[in-house]
Amino acid sequence: MISPEEIKVQASKWWKPLLQSKISGAVFFPKVIDRIGKVKSDHITQRFELLQQEITILYHHSKNQTGIGYLVKTAGHNFRRTGSHELPDAIVFETMEDYLFFTGKKKEWNVFLASYESIMSEIPALKDWTWEHCLWLTDHNVKWVDVLKVCHYFIQTPRPNLYLRQLPIAIHTKFIEDNTVLIKSLLDFLIPGDIRDLTQKRFAERFFLKYNETLVRIRILDDHKLLDGRFSDISIPLSDFEKAEFTAEYVLITENQMNFLALPPIPSTIAIWSGGGFNISYLKRVMWLQHKKIFYWGDIDEHGFQILHQLRSYYPLATSIMMDRITFDLYNEYAVEGFRNKSERLGSLTEEENEMYQHLKTLHKNNRLEQEKLPQVYIDSYLGKISKK
């Protein structure tokens, strides 16, 4: 026989559909639980006392006795050995009040009603959003007055190009940060055409706001092409880097910062460091790089080739340097054990690069030669020929 606790578990599954019915105007009650545990003849003959206890508990918490909550409906059952018995047959919640009393959700319901009324009076266009995200409306911690202020502002100014704390909204400066998940969901619904990057989870970067951007460091390796005739080493925000214009013919990207700083002069070449490793992804939207001869220099290890593979997904013609078998064998004494890459094959590698990658996978140890362990004399000699590649 079903227990009051099991009834509550079942009734709790109706909470979200109930909220949605209020928004859509659908009739929700009465609501019936008809699977309450089938009584068999041996329950009457062998465990009658236990069955009586279960029924007594069921009635004790029911509307039949308290006047509110779930109602126990009965039906006659005939058993061959014991005859006819009137037994519980279904549980019914007849009204909203019965349901809210039994589940203890009266306060949440009132919060929901107040939240829904506030939203509809301010931004009726959010009705479909409230249906999908109705549980947000039951959270008494949400300050909908301020949330809707933010929504109104972005509807009127969908691309502010300001920092969060600069937004002219009458809320405290950290309010959006404290409510990012909710506000992001609302703005995704309200201004879908004004999302800067659908893949970006960070609020400022997703919408058109300023933020503390990644800095890209650039070294001009040709003294004849210094910026303003003076500057050879600069760092600029990624968005400015994407719009920049450099006359150099070659671009050299390094994984390690110290190697980047120690690069020798190279004609018509600039060097880029975007944070090292898989931060190479910061460079994926730099359109002007499409027109440059790109060289990539990373560690000779499985991850180094994975980064090269990633770079080629943005710039297919990028060329690797000092990541070859000759370099690895020359300085094999400096090799150490490196991390493994699960990929058996990286599709964008050249035949020579793939042979090196497969060789590294066969090594049980000493499968990583870090670029900073190469002698500077070797580096300078190799890079002296870069413009001829």
N, C-alpha and C positions, 0 to 999 in steps of 0.2 A: 504494500500500500504506500502511495506517495506520502512524503512527509512535508511539513511546512517549509523546511529548509530547501527541499527539492523544488517546491513550488516557487520559492524566491529565485532560485537559479534560473528556472524557466522564464519567470516573469521579467527578470533582468535583461533577457535577450530581446524583449519587446521595447526597451527604452528608446533606442535610436529610431526604430520604425514609428513609435508613438510621436516623437518630436517631429519627424518628417510628415506624419499625417496632419499635424497641426498646421504646418506650413502649406501643405497641398490642399487642405480642406477635406480630406478623406475621413470617413467614419471609421473609428478604430474599435470602439466597444459596442457590445460585449465581446470578451475574449475568452476562449475556452481551452482548457487542457483536458483532453479526453483520454490520454494515456496515463492512467494513475496507478496501474498495477492490477493485473487480473487476479481475482480471487478464485481459487480452485477448490474443489470439494475437500481435498486433504487439508487445506487451510482451516476448514470448519471443524474437521474431525481430529486433527493432530496438533494444531497450534491455534486453537480458538482464543485462548487467553491473550496471546501475543497480538492476534488480529484485533481483538477488542481494544487493546492498549493503543495500537496504531490509529484506529478509528477515533478513539477518545481524544488523542493528541491533535488529530486532524480537525476535529470539531472545536476543540478548545480555542484555536486561533482563527476560527472561521467567522464569517459574517452571520452565520446561523446563530452564533452565540453572542458575538460582540456587537453586531449591528453594522459592521463595516469591514471591508477586506474581501477575501475570496469567499465565494458561496459554494458549499458542497451540495451537489445534485445527487440524488439517489435513484436507484432503479431496483426492481425486484429480480432476484436470481433464484432459479430452481436447481436444487442438487438432488441427485437420486437418493442419497443416503439420509440427508438431513432436511430435505424439504425446501420451502421458500424462505428467502432472507432478503431484507431491504438493505442494500449495501451502497456505499459511495460509488458513483458512476462517472462523475466529471467534476472538474473545478472550474468555476466561472467567475471572472471579474466583470461585474455588470456595468460599472461606471468608472470614470476617470478618478473620482475621489477614492473608490475602493482600491484601485491600483496604487495611487500615490501614498495612501495610508500604509498599505501592507509593505511596499518596497522602501518606504522612508525617503521618497524622492520629492516630497512636497516643496522643500526649499529650492532644490535644483530646478524644479518646474517653474517656480515663480521667477527665478533668475532668468531662465530661458524666455519666459513671456516678456519680461522687461527688456531683455537684450534684443529680442526679435522686434518689439515695437520701436525701440530706439533706432535700429538699423533701417527698418522700413520707412520710418518717418524722415530719415536723413538721406539714404541712398536706396531707393526702391529697386534699382537695378541689381542689387545684391541678393534678390530673393532666391535665385537658383543656387547661388553660392551657399546661402544659409541652409538650404535643403541638403546639400552634399556634406556640409561641415557643421551640422546642427549641434554636435556635442560641444563645440567652442562656445556656444551660446549659454551653456549651463555652468560655465566657469565664473564664479563670483569674483575672481581676481582680475578679470579682464575689464579694463576701463574703456568701455566702448565709446564714450564721449571723445576721448583723446585718440583712440584708434581711427574713428571716423574723421577726425580733423586731418589726420595723415592721409587718409583716402581722398578727401576733398582736395587737398593740396596737390597730390599727384595726378588727379583727374584734370585739374586746371593747368598743372605744370609738370607734364610727364617726363621731361628731360631737364632737370634742374641744373646739372653741371656745377653743383656745390658740394661741400663736405657736409656730412650728416648734421653736425652741430651748427652749420650755417643756415639750415632750412628755416624759413620764417613761419614756423608753426608754434602755436602757444602750448608747447609741451616741454617737459624737462629734457635736457640735451641727450640723455641716455635712453629715453623712452623707446625709440625705434630699435635700438640695440637690445633692450630688454624684451621686446615683443616681436623680434625678427620673424619667427616662423609664421605667426598669425598674419602679420602685415604683408609678408612676402606672398602668402597664399591669396590674400585679398587683391593685391596689386596684379598678380598673375591673371586673375579673373577680370579685373577692371580695365587694365591697360595692356593687353597682350601684344599689341603692336609696338609697344615702347619698352620692350625688354632688350637690353643690350646683348646679353649672353645667356641663353637658356640653360647652358651647361654649368653656369656659375652659381654656386650656392651662397657665396658671400653677398650680402644685400647690396652694398655700394657698387660692387662690380657687376651685379646682375642688372641693376637699374642704372640710369644715367646720372651717377653721382661721382664726385671726385673721391679718391681714396689714396692711402699711402702706397703708392705703386712700387713694384719691383724696379730697381735701378739696373740698367745695363751699363757695364763699363766698357769703354772703347779706348784703344790705344792706336794712334796713327803712327805707323811704322816707317812712313816716308816723310823725311824732313821737309820735302818740297810741298807737302799737302797738309801742313799743320792748320788747325782751325784758327782763323784770324791771324795766321802767320806765327802764332805763339803756343797754342795749346796742343799737347800731344797725348794727354791722358785725361779723359773726362768721364763722368757718370751722369746719365740722364734717365728720366722716367721712361718706362717701356712705351707708353703712348706717344711720347715725343720721338723715341727711337724709331717707332714704326713710321713716322712721318718725315724722318730725317733724309738728307741727301748727302751722299759721300761720293766723291769723284774717283776714289780708289777702284782699281779694277778687280783686286783680289780681297777676299775676306777670310780670315783665319780664326776658327773657333777652337778654344782649348777647354779641356775639362778641369784642369787644375789651375788655381789662381796664381800660384807662384811661377808656374811655367809661363802663364800669360804675361806676368810682369817682367820676366827675363827674356822675352822675345827680342831678337836682334832687329836692326833696321832691315826692311824689305821694301823694294820699290813698289809703288802704287798699291800698297796693302794696308788694311786696317785689321786689328785683332779685336775679338769680342769675347767677353766673359759675362755670362748671364746667371751665374750662381753655381755653375758646375753640375755634373751629373745629369739627372733627368730634368733639371731646370732648363734643359735645352728646349722644352716645350714652350717657354716664353717667347721663343723666336718664330713660332709657327705662322704668325700673320704679318710678317714683315715683307710687304710686297716688293720693295726695292731689292731685296736679296735675290729675287728671282733672276735679276739681270747681272748678278755678280758670279765670279768664279769662286766657289766656296771650298775651303779646305777644313777638314775636321781632324783634330789631334786629341785622342783620348788614351786611356790606359789600354794596354794589350791584355785584356781579360774578357770574360764572357759578358759582363755588364757593359764594358766599353763598346763592344760590337752591337749590343742591344741599343745603346744610345745612338750609335751611328745609324743603325736601322731606323730608329725613330726620327732622326734628323732627315733621312732620305724620304720619309713619308711627307715631309714638307718641301724639301728641295732635292729632287731625285738625282740631280747631277753632282751633288756634293762628293768631294774626293777625300779619302782618308790619307793621312800621312803618318809615318813612323808607327804604324800599327801592323807591320808586315813580319813575315817569318825571319827575314834577314836581321831586322832590329832585335827581335825576340831572342834569336840564337846568339847574337853578338853579346848581349847583356843578360843571358840566362842566369848567370850567377847571382843576380839581384832579384830574381823572381821569388815570389812568396805564394802562399796558399790564398786563393780568392774565393769569393762567393760564386755559387753556381746559378746558371740561368736555366729555367725549365724548358725553354724552347729548344727543340732539336735542330731547327733550321730557321734562319732569318732570311726571308725572301728577297730583301733589297740588297744583300751583300753581293759583291762581285765574286767570281769564281775563286780568285786568290784569297779574298777576305774570308770566304766561307771555308776554305781549306784551313786557314789559320784558326778560325772559330772551332772547327771540328777537332783540330789538333789539341786545342786547349781543353776540350771536353774529354779527351783521352787521358789527360794527365791527372794522376791521383793527388799530386801536390805540385807546388811551384807553377801554378797555372795563371799567375798574375804578375805582369811587369808594369809597375806604376811609371807613368811618364816622367815624374819628377826624379826618378832614379837614373835617367839617361844622362850621360855627361854633356855639359854645355857645349863642348867642342863639337861633339857629334851633332847636336841640335843645330848649332850655327851653320855647320857645313851642309846639313840636309836642307835647311830653310833657305840657304843661299841660292838654291836651284828652284825655289818654289815658282817663280814667275815663268819658268820654262816648262812647267808641267802642263 
